[in-house]
């Protein structure tokens, strides 16, 4: 009698094994010997199911490298080598800084410290929950004398990705920060990598400029000076 293999339903146990019952073409259980009389006892086969991970090779892959380079970009555009003086603020949140060649004093904060500081001095609108993109800015400089907050967002990109669309939200964020800190004038600033000089970003950059959002290029040798000059000349 000619015997062929047919698949049947599989069941799994707690150890990740699946039990497969095999039968011949007449739906009879296989025996260990195909030449012997077919036994009524079913032969059970166990196989181990191995799960494999698929590498993402599409657009935006290599996120860890992008994050690493992004952190290097933030360090490259850090103002710490332009400070004349720096000390802990009087309330223990952020730092009190002055820039070389200037006497104007600022409170420098990063990430969630902006909201903590403004809340501590009673200048945060507690009836409004911060929007997702306004919770942790890269840097902010607070001028308590002139009631101005300069929010600096740094964007590094080396391939098309989610930052493309985030760039378009600058005007909203500037307006939203004004709602969060109603007694302060808000200047929202972008510091971008050279990736955004590509032609496809021209309309977005024009939109930001027309909306009062200044854009600075982090890879420029004069980037820090240009940003400091903007801060010092904005009232």
PyMOL commands that set and color helices and strands:
alter all, ss='L'
color gray80, all
select helices_A, chain A and resi 63-76+80-82+113-120+132-134+163-180+194-197+199-210+223-232
alter helices_A, ss='H'
color red, helices_A
select strands_A, chain A and resi 10-12+17-21+44-48+83-88+95-99+105-111+137-143+148-155+185-192+214-217
alter strands_A, ss='S'
color yellow, strands_A
deselect
rebuild
show_as cartoon
